[in-house]
Amino acid sequence: MLRYKEKDILRIAKRINNGRRPYLLVNPLQAKHIPVAPSKALQMMASLGEVVAEKYSDARLVIGFAETATAIGAVVAKSISDECLYIHTTRENVRTAKQYVYFTEEHSHATEQKLVSDDLNNYLEETSTVILVDDEFSTGKTLINMVNQLKATYPILIEKRIVAASIINRLSEDNLNRWEKEGIESVCLLKLPNVDYTEEVAPILAETAECCSVPQRRLQSAASVLVCNLPDPRSGVVVSYYFEMCITKTELIKSSCELKDKRVLVLGTEECMLPALLIGSKIEKTGLARSVKCHATTRSPIGICNAAGYPIKSGHRLHSFYDVNRETFIYNLHKYDVAIIVSDTNKPFNSGLYDLSIALNNNGCKSILCMVGENDV
């Protein structure tokens, strides 16, 4: 297991139009806002998984928080057992879902989250320990909101051991004590003090991401679309099956585009992060490509600034793949020879794919493959 320091996994960025918390913690190894080699991202996530597995090997249900911890949660589940059930919260409308548990996220730009609960009681019956995974905990209020909602709906949870796992934990002693009173244990890769970075980001002159709907120049290369079947962790999935199905899609990519000696980007869409990381890692291991990077589109509006040390240097505004009326973003887009977009929706809106193709084209990438799923979101 690798050990991580603050300088390895924490950068501070300025949020745009968020009065609740004007700063965002950015992890350069998380494969969300900053491109990173998939092996490095998965290694960090697996390090948390090792810590969790060592203490809670009996756990058979892991719940990840959308959108930034969807991949972390899956890797933690896989580290514990191939038989773990994995499910993550969502802000999407899962059309096959019959019921949800709703809760609020305190500091987010999009405060409402929900968990598909069609089979949740069955999942809870199969485990003595439930692991809840996020990238970072700052106050712990979101987690308490979720746990209280779940206990009210599923009293069986009261009998279970509840564990909060995260890459970073910034809870104060008071909030840790509050967790303890609620029966919540915690484990993390790095414990940090609960610093308020409001004054640090206040003087930063940050701009909003540029819009891609009107191209800077004519679209040079539209994306080729490849339909593939990916399991949907929003409804729950056996984690080994989820990993296996993601990794097998690499063969479709190798037969669909030239990777030899290319700079390759494998890009996830919003909550769909793990498939891009696993596919990127598989390509990385073949040694075919000159380099492989992964990150993902996001709902988070973050300020752009070119100052030394600031983590978000560039950004593009896009239509969402999942909702044509929703704005999403891609940050720190570099120059690549090949871009592989990995999405799990069965209806990627043309405007979202068009916007992303423009952004990639304008950064010099003319070979674009978009893998779309068959999930009804």
C-alpha positions as CSV (number, residue, x, y, z in Angstrom):
1,M,0.0,0.0,0.0
2,L,1.3,3.4,-0.9
3,R,1.2,6.2,1.6
4,Y,0.1,9.7,0.5
5,K,0.9,13.1,1.8
6,E,-1.2,16.3,1.4
7,K,1.0,17.5,-1.5
8,D,0.2,14.3,-3.4
9,I,-3.6,14.5,-3.3
10,L,-4.8,18.0,-2.4
11,R,-5.1,21.2,-4.5
12,I,-7.4,24.1,-3.9
13,A,-9.6,25.6,-6.6
14,K,-12.2,28.4,-6.7
15,R,-15.8,27.4,-7.1
16,I,-18.0,29.5,-9.4
17,N,-21.4,30.8,-8.0
18,N,-21.4,28.7,-4.9
19,G,-22.2,30.6,-1.7
20,R,-22.1,27.6,0.5
21,R,-18.4,26.9,0.0
22,P,-16.4,29.1,-2.4
23,Y,-13.6,26.6,-2.8
24,L,-13.2,23.0,-4.1
25,L,-10.7,20.4,-3.0
26,V,-9.1,18.9,-6.2
27,N,-7.3,15.6,-6.1
28,P,-4.8,15.3,-9.0
29,L,-4.8,11.5,-8.8
30,Q,-8.6,11.1,-8.8
31,A,-9.1,11.2,-12.6
32,K,-11.9,13.7,-12.4
33,H,-10.8,17.3,-13.0
34,I,-7.1,16.7,-13.9
35,P,-5.9,14.1,-16.4
36,V,-3.7,11.3,-14.8
37,A,-2.3,8.0,-15.8
38,P,-5.0,5.4,-15.0
39,S,-2.5,3.2,-13.1
40,K,-1.8,6.1,-10.7
41,A,-5.5,6.8,-10.0
42,L,-6.3,3.1,-9.5
43,Q,-3.3,2.7,-7.3
44,M,-4.5,5.5,-5.0
45,M,-8.0,4.0,-4.9
46,A,-6.7,0.5,-4.2
47,S,-4.6,1.9,-1.3
48,L,-7.8,3.0,0.4
49,G,-9.3,-0.4,-0.5
50,E,-6.5,-2.2,1.2
51,V,-7.0,-0.1,4.4
52,V,-10.7,-0.9,4.4
53,A,-10.3,-4.6,3.5
54,E,-7.8,-5.1,6.3
55,K,-10.3,-3.8,9.0
56,Y,-13.7,-4.8,7.5
57,S,-13.2,-7.9,5.5
58,D,-16.7,-9.1,6.3
59,A,-18.3,-6.2,4.4
60,R,-20.4,-7.2,1.4
61,L,-22.1,-4.0,0.6
62,V,-20.3,-0.8,-0.5
63,I,-22.1,2.4,-1.4
64,G,-20.2,5.1,-3.3
65,F,-21.1,8.8,-3.5
66,A,-21.7,10.5,-6.9
67,E,-20.2,11.9,-8.7
68,T,-16.6,12.1,-7.8
69,A,-16.4,8.8,-5.7
70,T,-18.1,6.4,-8.1
71,A,-14.8,4.8,-9.2
72,I,-13.3,5.0,-5.7
73,G,-16.2,3.1,-4.2
74,A,-16.0,0.4,-6.8
75,V,-12.3,-0.1,-6.3
76,V,-12.8,-0.3,-2.5
77,A,-15.5,-3.0,-3.0
78,K,-13.3,-5.0,-5.3
79,S,-10.5,-4.8,-2.7
80,I,-12.7,-6.3,-0.1
81,S,-14.2,-9.2,-2.1
82,D,-15.1,-10.1,-5.6
83,E,-18.5,-10.9,-4.2
84,C,-19.2,-7.5,-2.8
85,L,-22.3,-5.7,-4.0
86,Y,-21.6,-2.2,-5.2
87,I,-24.1,0.6,-5.7
88,H,-23.6,4.3,-5.9
89,T,-25.8,7.3,-5.4
90,T,-26.9,9.3,-8.4
91,R,-28.4,12.6,-9.5
92,E,-29.8,10.9,-12.7
93,N,-33.3,9.6,-13.3
94,V,-32.8,5.8,-13.6
95,R,-35.9,4.9,-15.6
96,T,-35.9,1.2,-14.4
97,A,-35.9,2.3,-10.7
98,K,-39.1,2.0,-8.8
99,Q,-38.0,3.8,-5.6
100,Y,-35.3,5.9,-4.2
101,V,-34.0,7.1,-0.8
102,Y,-33.3,10.9,-1.1
103,F,-30.9,13.0,0.9
104,T,-29.0,16.3,0.6
105,E,-25.3,17.1,0.1
106,E,-24.4,20.2,2.1
107,H,-21.7,21.9,0.0
108,S,-22.4,20.8,-3.5
109,H,-23.5,22.8,-6.5
110,A,-26.2,20.1,-6.9
111,T,-27.5,19.4,-3.5
112,E,-30.0,16.5,-4.0
113,Q,-28.7,12.9,-4.2
114,K,-30.6,9.7,-4.3
115,L,-30.0,6.0,-3.9
116,V,-31.9,3.4,-5.9
117,S,-33.5,1.3,-3.2
118,D,-35.5,-1.4,-5.1
119,D,-33.2,-4.2,-3.8
120,L,-31.6,-2.4,-0.9
121,N,-33.2,-4.4,1.8
122,N,-31.9,-7.6,0.2
123,Y,-28.4,-6.1,-0.1
124,L,-28.5,-5.2,3.6
125,E,-29.5,-8.7,4.6
126,E,-26.4,-10.1,2.9
127,T,-23.9,-8.1,5.0
128,S,-22.9,-7.3,8.6
129,T,-21.0,-4.2,7.6
130,V,-21.9,-1.4,5.2
131,I,-19.1,0.8,3.7
132,L,-19.9,4.3,2.6
133,V,-17.3,5.8,0.3
134,D,-16.6,9.4,-0.7
135,D,-13.5,11.2,-2.0
136,E,-13.4,13.5,1.1
137,F,-15.4,14.3,4.2
138,S,-15.2,17.8,5.5
139,T,-18.1,18.2,8.0
140,G,-19.8,14.7,7.8
141,K,-23.2,16.3,7.5
142,T,-24.0,14.7,4.2
143,L,-23.2,11.3,5.5
144,I,-25.3,11.7,8.6
145,N,-28.2,12.9,6.4
146,M,-27.9,9.7,4.3
147,V,-27.5,7.3,7.2
148,N,-30.5,8.8,9.0
149,Q,-32.7,8.5,5.9
150,L,-31.6,5.0,5.3
151,K,-32.2,3.9,8.9
152,A,-35.7,5.5,8.8
153,T,-36.5,3.6,5.7
154,Y,-34.6,0.4,6.4
155,P,-34.5,-0.3,10.2
156,I,-32.3,-3.4,9.5
157,L,-29.5,-0.9,9.0
158,I,-29.6,-0.1,12.7
159,E,-28.2,-3.6,13.4
160,K,-25.3,-3.2,10.9
161,R,-21.8,-1.8,11.3
162,I,-21.5,1.5,9.4
163,V,-18.2,2.7,8.1
164,A,-17.3,5.9,6.3
165,A,-14.2,5.5,4.0
166,S,-12.5,8.3,2.1
167,I,-9.3,9.4,0.5
168,I,-9.2,12.5,2.7
169,N,-10.9,13.1,6.1
170,R,-11.1,16.7,7.4
171,L,-13.6,16.2,10.2
172,S,-13.1,18.2,13.3
173,E,-13.1,16.4,16.7
174,D,-16.6,17.6,17.3
175,N,-17.9,16.2,14.1
176,L,-16.0,12.9,14.6
177,N,-17.7,12.6,18.0
178,R,-21.0,13.3,16.3
179,W,-20.3,10.4,13.9
180,E,-19.4,8.2,16.8
181,K,-22.7,9.0,18.5
182,E,-24.5,8.1,15.3
183,G,-22.7,4.7,15.2
184,I,-20.5,5.6,12.3
185,E,-16.8,4.5,12.2
186,S,-14.3,6.1,9.8
187,V,-11.2,5.1,7.9
188,C,-9.2,7.2,5.4
189,L,-5.9,7.4,3.5
190,L,-5.1,10.8,4.9
191,K,-6.4,12.7,7.9
192,L,-6.1,16.5,7.6
193,P,-7.2,19.5,9.7
194,N,-10.5,21.1,8.8
195,V,-9.1,24.2,7.2
196,D,-11.4,26.9,5.7
197,Y,-9.8,28.0,2.4
198,T,-12.3,30.8,1.7
199,E,-9.7,33.6,2.3
200,E,-7.1,31.7,0.2
201,V,-9.3,31.6,-2.9
202,A,-10.9,35.1,-2.5
203,P,-8.2,37.0,-4.3
204,I,-7.9,34.5,-7.2
205,L,-9.1,36.1,-10.5
206,A,-10.9,33.1,-11.9
207,E,-12.8,33.0,-15.2
208,T,-15.7,30.7,-16.2
209,A,-15.1,27.9,-18.7
210,E,-15.5,28.7,-22.4
211,C,-18.6,27.5,-24.3
212,C,-18.1,24.9,-27.0
213,S,-21.6,25.1,-28.6
214,V,-20.3,27.6,-31.1
215,P,-17.1,26.1,-32.6
216,Q,-14.0,28.2,-32.8
217,R,-13.4,26.7,-36.2
218,R,-15.3,24.1,-38.2
219,L,-15.6,20.6,-36.7
220,Q,-12.7,18.7,-38.2
221,S,-13.6,15.2,-37.0
222,A,-16.9,13.9,-35.7
223,A,-16.8,11.0,-33.2
224,S,-17.4,7.5,-34.3
225,V,-20.0,5.8,-32.0
226,L,-19.7,2.3,-30.7
227,V,-22.5,0.7,-28.7
228,C,-21.5,-1.5,-25.8
229,N,-23.2,-3.0,-22.8
230,L,-22.1,-1.9,-19.3
231,P,-23.7,-2.9,-16.1
232,D,-25.3,0.0,-14.1
233,P,-24.0,0.3,-10.6
234,R,-26.7,2.9,-9.8
235,S,-29.0,-0.1,-9.3
236,G,-26.4,-2.4,-7.8
237,V,-24.0,-4.9,-9.3
238,V,-21.6,-7.6,-8.2
239,V,-18.3,-5.8,-8.3
240,S,-16.3,-8.5,-10.0
241,Y,-18.8,-8.7,-12.8
242,Y,-18.7,-4.9,-13.2
243,F,-14.9,-4.9,-13.5
244,E,-14.9,-7.8,-15.9
245,M,-17.5,-6.2,-18.2
246,C,-15.6,-2.9,-18.3
247,I,-12.3,-4.5,-19.1
248,T,-13.6,-6.6,-21.9
249,K,-14.6,-3.5,-23.8
250,T,-10.9,-2.8,-24.4
251,E,-10.8,-5.3,-27.2
252,L,-13.6,-3.4,-29.0
253,I,-11.5,-0.3,-28.8
254,K,-8.3,-2.0,-30.1
255,S,-10.2,-3.2,-33.1
256,S,-11.8,0.2,-33.7
257,C,-8.9,2.7,-33.6
258,E,-5.1,2.9,-34.0
259,L,-3.4,3.2,-30.6
260,K,0.2,2.4,-31.5
261,D,2.6,5.2,-30.4
262,K,-0.4,7.5,-29.9
263,R,-1.2,9.9,-27.0
264,V,-4.5,8.5,-25.8
265,L,-7.2,10.0,-23.6
266,V,-9.9,7.8,-22.1
267,L,-12.6,10.1,-20.8
268,G,-15.5,9.2,-18.6
269,T,-18.8,11.1,-18.5
270,E,-20.0,12.6,-15.1
271,E,-20.9,9.6,-12.8
272,C,-19.4,7.1,-15.3
273,M,-15.8,7.0,-14.2
274,L,-14.7,3.5,-13.5
275,P,-15.1,2.1,-17.0
276,A,-12.8,4.8,-18.4
277,L,-10.2,4.0,-15.8
278,L,-10.2,0.3,-16.3
279,I,-10.2,0.6,-20.1
280,G,-7.4,3.2,-19.9
281,S,-5.4,0.9,-17.5
282,K,-5.7,-2.1,-19.9
283,I,-4.5,0.0,-22.8
284,E,-1.7,1.4,-20.7
285,K,-0.6,-2.2,-19.8
286,T,-0.4,-3.3,-23.4
287,G,2.4,-0.7,-24.0
288,L,0.9,0.1,-27.4
289,A,0.2,3.8,-26.8
290,R,2.9,6.5,-26.2
291,S,0.9,7.7,-23.2
292,V,-2.6,7.1,-21.6
293,K,-4.5,9.6,-19.5
294,C,-7.9,9.5,-17.9
295,H,-10.3,12.0,-16.4
296,A,-14.0,12.8,-16.7
297,T,-16.6,15.5,-17.4
298,T,-18.3,16.9,-14.4
299,R,-21.2,19.1,-13.2
300,S,-18.9,21.2,-11.0
301,P,-18.4,24.8,-12.2
302,I,-14.8,25.7,-11.3
303,G,-12.9,28.9,-11.9
304,I,-10.2,28.9,-14.5
305,C,-6.9,30.6,-13.7
306,N,-3.4,30.3,-15.2
307,A,-1.6,31.3,-12.0
308,A,1.3,29.2,-10.9
309,G,0.2,26.4,-8.6
310,Y,-3.5,26.8,-9.5
311,P,-4.9,23.4,-10.5
312,I,-7.5,24.2,-13.2
313,K,-5.8,25.9,-16.1
314,S,-8.5,25.6,-18.8
315,G,-12.1,24.5,-19.1
316,H,-14.9,24.0,-21.6
317,R,-18.7,24.1,-21.0
318,L,-20.6,21.3,-22.6
319,H,-24.2,20.0,-22.8
320,S,-24.6,16.9,-20.7
321,F,-24.7,13.4,-22.3
322,Y,-27.6,12.6,-20.0
323,D,-29.7,15.8,-20.0
324,V,-29.7,18.2,-22.9
325,N,-30.8,21.0,-20.6
326,R,-27.9,20.5,-18.1
327,E,-24.5,22.2,-18.4
328,T,-21.4,20.2,-17.7
329,F,-17.6,20.8,-17.9
330,I,-14.3,19.3,-19.0
331,Y,-11.2,20.8,-17.4
332,N,-7.4,20.7,-18.2
333,L,-8.0,19.2,-21.7
334,H,-4.6,18.6,-23.3
335,K,-3.6,17.6,-26.8
336,Y,-4.1,13.9,-27.7
337,D,-3.9,11.9,-30.9
338,V,-6.9,9.6,-29.9
339,A,-9.7,10.3,-27.6
340,I,-12.0,7.5,-26.3
341,I,-15.2,8.8,-24.6
342,V,-16.8,6.2,-22.3
343,S,-20.4,6.8,-21.4
344,D,-23.0,4.5,-19.9
345,T,-26.1,6.1,-21.2
346,N,-28.1,4.6,-24.1
347,K,-29.2,8.0,-25.3
348,P,-26.2,10.4,-25.5
349,F,-27.6,13.7,-26.6
350,N,-26.0,14.7,-29.9
351,S,-25.3,18.2,-28.6
352,G,-23.2,16.8,-25.7
353,L,-21.1,14.7,-28.0
354,Y,-20.9,17.5,-30.5
355,D,-19.6,20.0,-27.9
356,L,-17.0,17.5,-26.6
357,S,-15.9,16.8,-30.1
358,I,-15.4,20.5,-30.7
359,A,-13.3,20.8,-27.5
360,L,-11.2,17.8,-28.5
361,N,-10.8,19.1,-32.1
362,N,-9.8,22.5,-30.9
363,N,-7.1,20.9,-28.8
364,G,-5.7,19.0,-31.7
365,C,-7.4,15.6,-31.4
366,K,-9.0,14.4,-34.7
367,S,-9.5,10.7,-33.9
368,I,-12.5,10.4,-31.5
369,L,-14.3,7.2,-30.5
370,C,-17.4,7.4,-28.3
371,M,-18.5,4.2,-26.5
372,V,-22.2,4.5,-25.4
373,G,-23.9,2.1,-23.0
374,E,-27.3,0.5,-22.9
375,N,-28.3,1.8,-19.4
376,D,-31.6,3.6,-19.3
377,V,-30.4,6.9,-17.8
